[in-house]
Amino acid sequence: MSYLRFDKTLMINLEESLPREILRTNKSGAYHCTTIVDCNTRKYHGLLVIPVPNLDDENHVLLSSLDETVIQHGAEFNLGLHKYQGNHFSPNGHKYIREFDCEHIPATTYRVGGVILRKEKIFVHHENRVLIRYTLVDAHSATTLRFRPFLAFRSVREYTHENAQANRDYQPVENGIKTCMYAGYPELYMQFNKKNEFHFNPNWYRGIEYPKEQERGYDFNEDLYVPGYFEVDIKKGESIVFSAGTSEIPSRKLKQVFDAEVADRTPRDSFYHCLKNSAHQFHNKQGGEHYILAGYPWFKCRARDLFISLPGLTLGVDERDEFEDVMETAGKAIREFIDNGTVTCKIYEMEHPDVLLWAVWCLQQYAKAVSREECVRRYGTLLHDMMEYIRGRKHSNLFLHDNGLLYTNGRDKAVTWMNSTVNGHPVIPRTGYVVEVNALWYNALRFVAEMAREDGHTGYADTLDNQAQLTGKSFVEVFRNEYGYLFDYVDGNMMDWSVRPNMIFTVAFDYSPLDRAQKKQVLDIATKELLTPKGLRTLSPKSGGYNPYYVGPQTQRDYAYHQGTAWPWLMGFYMEAYLRIYKTSGLSFVERALIGLEDEMTCHCIGTLPELFDGNPPFTGRGAVSFAMNVAEILRLLQTLSKYNLSEEDRK
């Protein structure tokens, strides 16, 4: 039985199939994303979506979709599906689907009378090329396939509409054509591995709608250009490969390339393998640089997200080389930032006050997974320089006070991961002494002190330890309240009493200023008020302003973003904290808690985890279809569990 297989009953029920999405990437910024019935429901959906650096820093939809038609005895059966005005779907090709299987690569099986046609899609790694293989599994008479490409040539942030400026010219290439609708875009090459006929029949399909954009309060209507259609005969047992890319490919190589790419994929036959496969898709190698994208389909590489997710996405799947490769790019960005305050590579938000602290935490995970000696050898100087940058008060919005705590101004601009804004102002103005910033600071001081001591720099280690002692004492005095949990932030006489998940980091980190009893109190309150099957809530239902549903137009969603929604990545730190308190006796609890996230492998975007969930039942997935920090932290948690289980085996 396939781990990710959906039968005809689900596929033909659009209420069940349309919310389920599929994402494939090329590890260089390009992707293919749609629903499992190949009906685009977002403006970000497309068969071939690529970056076009000479235009802007956005992705662009070149080929929106490809409609297939089966022709027998002159009768046409169109397998496509689009949504039009009035909740009208056409041409309803989903009714022919017999099965969808995504364990290895996305594969749809259609049945039209006596015809059984299998369609398999794959995105070529590090190349702007999507391949589709069509296999005629069964047929009782001569069969022809017709392919009608729907072109967009527009940014994922915009829509295209019928216009006279669109270029309708095309040129023949080997077993296909190339065309480009607008200046500045690359040519789109559409080819087959066998001879076919292209019929030039230009037309605009008007009023195609994207219901996901409508739900989010955006415009949701566009027109797509179809230049004509390809026709090719196919015999029973024969496979035909279609290629859409930004360069020409010898048609005789298409089958070989397809087979090679299939062999390079991780089967998604378990929870772990789904997450591992998803982890690979966040990698983005461009021009010699190696980034981690924060999520799909709209996020770029954000510094905080990169450092939080890097350990789980690489070390969590035993890919040390990938960690070091990404850190080479990230290290350059850190150097540029601390030397002159600018970053030339495409890592955004490096200036946020907690970013360098998360970078130290990230390298701490490397030291634990590889070795302290190797961490010192590779990153010792970088760790020292980041700490001195903070201790030297060189950061424009991170101030080391005499009490040993770090102060940051977040009144006018969001400066932590809780970064939603409305009308230019933070929804949650977390300012002053922020709890996780100072938990990160204490952890960094202790970690770098130990690293320095092991490297023979005892004087520097003593300096950091003395600083940590002061910081730890002040941390407990400032953040801990009489109810046993931690204030989220403190600014002078202003203390935020909201119960939020940021206090859990103080329990999860290797070094904490809290004693065991204090840690347990924090954990207990987080368990009672914040834990859900999908992650930790961003705000307790008992706190004022609780808003658990991430729905409606942009402003409404911004107010809910961190006011009660649940985030899976926080679950990783929560469970790490839980195991620190309960050790092996907590293993069964952690394993049971993961069931709620494993259920998501067949929902939302299959095989991965979305950005966030509603904080109340039924805990619906929302936001970006695949989110790096969520995937990373659950992978890191799974690896932690495996180590606990191994140690259990050793004791038997």
Secondary structure, DSSP 8 states (H G I E B T S, - for coil): --TTEEEHHHHT-HHHHTT-EEEEE-SSS-EEEEETTS---STT-EEEEEE-TTT-SSEEEEEEEEEEEEEETTEEEE---EEETTTEEES-GGGGEEEEE-SSS-EEEEEETTEEEEEEEEE-TTSSEEEEEEEEEE-SS-EEEEEEEEEEEEETTS-----SSS---EEEETTEEEE-SSTTS--EEEEESS--EEEEEEEEEEEEE-HHHHHTTS--EEEEEEEEEEEEEE-TT-EEEEEEESS---GGGHHHHHHHHHHTS----SHHHHHHHHHHTTEEEETTEEEE-SEESS---BHHHHHHHHHHHHGGGT-HHHHHHHHHHHHHHHHHHHHHS---SS-B-TTSTTHHHHHHHHHHHHHHHT-HHHHHHHHHHHHHHHHHHHHTT-STT-EE-TTS-EEB--SSS--SS---EETTEESS---BEEHHHHHHHHHHHHHHHHHHHHTT-HHHHHHHHHHHHHHHHHHHHHHB-TTSSB-SEEETTEE-----GGGHHHHHSSS-SS-HHHHHHHHHHHHHHTEETTEEESS-TTSTT------SSHHHHHHHTTTT-EEHHHHHHHHHHHHHHHGGGGHHHHHHHTHHHHGGGGSSBTTS--SEE-SSTT--EESSSEEHHHHHHHHHHHHHHHHHHHHHHHH-
